[in-house]
């Protein structure tokens, strides 16, 4: 997916209604008040050479940096939301509201903007040591993208 295609996906999700209940697709998940979509994904790293894994991680970080720069041109500097609190709550078996319950296990932090009454967030990370790296976008309404603490 090109940068232009990523922006189109984000814009389409900003305009899309939120479903009444959670729905999953190959690209992501939506539910009441949120959409989460994967914009970029590496191959799994099951048997990856450490140098290759490092290069993939750097590619993922570069994709996030580029997307954050473009979105910052549109909406200004992002707020940064650290998801470690949500991840800790999840690990303790405590409830975490959507979509933070999805995102906290995949990305360590989100870059967020307010855009036409909705929150737009992007983040990059990996769900586990051998899992693919991913670039994710989330669109929410209201205060869904705020610290769970």
Kinemage of the C-alpha trace (Angstrom):
@kinemage 1
@onewidth
@group {chain A} dominant
@subgroup {mainchain}
@vectorlist {calphas} color= white
{ca unk a 1} P 0.000 0.000 0.000
{ca unk a 2} L 1.389 3.414 -0.962
{ca unk a 3} L 1.308 6.516 1.243
{ca unk a 4} L -1.529 7.922 -0.844
{ca unk a 5} L -3.507 4.707 -0.404
{ca unk a 6} L -2.924 4.815 3.361
{ca unk a 7} L -4.278 8.353 3.517
{ca unk a 8} L -7.287 7.299 1.465
{ca unk a 9} L -7.985 4.444 3.893
{ca unk a 10} L -7.771 6.822 6.859
{ca unk a 11} L -10.069 9.353 5.155
{ca unk a 12} L -12.563 6.636 4.228
{ca unk a 13} L -12.632 5.362 7.818
{ca unk a 14} L -13.171 8.906 9.139
{ca unk a 15} L -16.319 9.085 7.015
{ca unk a 16} L -17.546 5.538 7.693
{ca unk a 17} L -20.246 4.889 10.264
{ca unk a 18} L -19.289 2.791 13.267
{ca unk a 19} L -21.031 -0.589 13.475
{ca unk a 20} L -23.395 -1.434 16.337
{ca unk a 21} L -21.262 -4.438 17.348
{ca unk a 22} L -17.705 -5.635 16.832
{ca unk a 23} L -16.793 -6.856 13.353
{ca unk a 24} L -13.510 -8.294 12.086
{ca unk a 25} L -12.127 -8.257 8.570
{ca unk a 26} L -8.796 -9.305 7.100
{ca unk a 27} L -7.567 -5.713 7.444
{ca unk a 28} L -8.772 -4.916 10.957
{ca unk a 29} L -11.626 -4.572 13.382
{ca unk a 30} L -14.500 -2.135 13.944
{ca unk a 31} L -17.019 -1.724 16.690
{ca unk a 32} L -19.189 0.823 18.440
{ca unk a 33} L -17.180 4.033 18.271
{ca unk a 34} L -14.035 2.732 16.558
{ca unk a 35} L -12.283 1.383 13.485
{ca unk a 36} L -8.791 -0.174 13.583
{ca unk a 37} L -7.021 -1.087 10.358
{ca unk a 38} L -3.627 -2.474 9.416
{ca unk a 39} L -1.913 -0.197 6.869
{ca unk a 40} L 1.380 -2.065 6.521
{ca unk a 41} L 2.633 -5.441 7.680
{ca unk a 42} L 5.921 -7.289 7.426
{ca unk a 43} L 6.299 -11.002 6.990
{ca unk a 44} L 6.336 -13.087 10.182
{ca unk a 45} L 9.770 -13.289 11.756
{ca unk a 46} L 9.760 -16.991 12.726
{ca unk a 47} L 13.193 -17.769 11.324
{ca unk a 48} L 14.363 -14.293 10.377
{ca unk a 49} L 18.024 -13.460 10.528
{ca unk a 50} L 18.581 -10.810 13.263
{ca unk a 51} L 19.917 -8.361 10.661
{ca unk a 52} L 16.790 -8.860 8.538
{ca unk a 53} L 14.550 -8.410 11.590
{ca unk a 54} L 16.363 -5.168 12.461
{ca unk a 55} L 15.880 -3.915 8.894
{ca unk a 56} L 12.169 -4.772 9.003
{ca unk a 57} L 11.798 -2.942 12.338
{ca unk a 58} L 13.543 0.099 10.831
{ca unk a 59} L 11.275 -0.059 7.759
{ca unk a 60} L 8.229 -0.119 10.027
{ca unk a 61} L 9.506 2.865 12.016
{ca unk a 62} L 10.176 4.749 8.764
{ca unk a 63} L 6.628 4.049 7.546
{ca unk a 64} L 5.239 5.423 10.826
{ca unk a 65} L 7.470 8.501 10.664
{ca unk a 66} L 6.400 9.266 7.098
{ca unk a 67} L 2.698 8.832 7.837
{ca unk a 68} L 2.931 10.896 11.028
{ca unk a 69} L 4.656 13.688 9.096
{ca unk a 70} L 1.921 13.807 6.453
{ca unk a 71} L -0.887 13.730 9.015
{ca unk a 72} L 0.893 16.451 11.013
{ca unk a 73} L 0.848 18.666 7.926
{ca unk a 74} L -2.934 18.250 7.861
{ca unk a 75} L -3.779 18.559 11.550
{ca unk a 76} L -0.728 19.866 13.399
{ca unk a 77} L 1.545 18.140 15.862
{ca unk a 78} L 0.060 14.968 17.323
{ca unk a 79} L -0.557 14.159 20.931
{ca unk a 80} L 1.258 10.982 21.953
{ca unk a 81} L -0.629 8.370 23.925
{ca unk a 82} L 1.477 5.810 25.791
{ca unk a 83} L -0.378 2.479 25.880
{ca unk a 84} L 1.671 0.870 28.662
{ca unk a 85} L -1.103 1.542 31.204
{ca unk a 86} L -3.653 -0.232 29.021
{ca unk a 87} L -1.263 -3.146 28.515
{ca unk a 88} L -0.671 -3.421 32.272
{ca unk a 89} L -4.421 -3.421 32.936
{ca unk a 90} L -4.882 -6.148 30.316
{ca unk a 91} L -2.100 -8.231 31.884
{ca unk a 92} L -3.803 -7.917 35.285
{ca unk a 93} L -7.120 -9.078 33.801
{ca unk a 94} L -8.726 -5.645 34.221
{ca unk a 95} L -11.056 -4.256 31.580
{ca unk a 96} L -9.710 -1.936 28.899
{ca unk a 97} L -12.145 -0.146 26.597
{ca unk a 98} L -12.019 -0.669 22.845
{ca unk a 99} L -10.030 -0.014 20.773
{ca unk a 100} L -7.261 0.287 23.362
{ca unk a 101} L -7.830 -3.377 24.212
{ca unk a 102} L -6.776 -4.244 20.653
{ca unk a 103} L -4.034 -1.683 20.205
{ca unk a 104} L -2.147 -2.031 23.497
{ca unk a 105} L -0.866 -5.499 22.607
{ca unk a 106} L 0.341 -4.377 19.191
{ca unk a 107} L 1.803 -0.877 19.548
{ca unk a 108} L 3.505 0.839 22.483
{ca unk a 109} L 2.193 4.319 21.696
{ca unk a 110} L -0.148 6.185 19.383
{ca unk a 111} L 0.191 9.526 17.635
{ca unk a 112} L -3.275 11.119 17.761
{ca unk a 113} L -5.094 14.058 16.198
{ca unk a 114} L -8.575 15.526 16.431
{ca unk a 115} L -10.111 15.652 12.949
{ca unk a 116} L -13.690 16.719 12.245
{ca unk a 117} L -15.074 15.421 15.532
{ca unk a 118} L -13.205 12.131 15.461
{ca unk a 119} L -9.816 11.044 16.755
{ca unk a 120} L -7.278 9.681 14.291
{ca unk a 121} L -4.362 7.658 15.629
{ca unk a 122} L -1.443 5.826 14.095
{ca unk a 123} L 1.093 3.539 15.690
{ca unk a 124} L 3.581 0.841 14.804
{ca unk a 125} L 4.743 -2.224 16.624
{ca unk a 126} L 4.823 -5.950 16.933
{ca unk a 127} L 2.476 -8.290 18.796
{ca unk a 128} L 5.303 -10.603 19.902
{ca unk a 129} L 8.936 -11.457 19.196
{ca unk a 130} L 8.269 -13.539 16.087
{ca unk a 131} L 5.125 -11.730 14.944
{ca unk a 132} L 5.064 -9.333 11.996
{ca unk a 133} L 5.666 -5.644 12.481
{ca unk a 134} L 2.563 -3.593 11.711
{ca unk a 135} L 1.561 -0.014 11.012
{ca unk a 136} L -1.952 0.560 12.354
{ca unk a 137} L -4.508 3.355 12.176
{ca unk a 138} L -7.448 3.845 14.497
{ca unk a 139} L -10.409 6.174 14.108
{ca unk a 140} L -12.635 6.780 17.113
{ca unk a 141} L -15.361 9.022 18.383
{ca unk a 142} L -15.427 10.665 21.770
{ca unk a 143} L -12.803 9.871 24.375
{ca unk a 144} L -11.986 6.323 23.334
{ca unk a 145} L -8.347 7.259 22.700
{ca unk a 146} L -7.374 8.509 26.113
{ca unk a 147} L -5.286 6.928 28.814
{ca unk a 148} L -7.131 4.204 30.758
{ca unk a 149} L -5.467 5.341 34.021
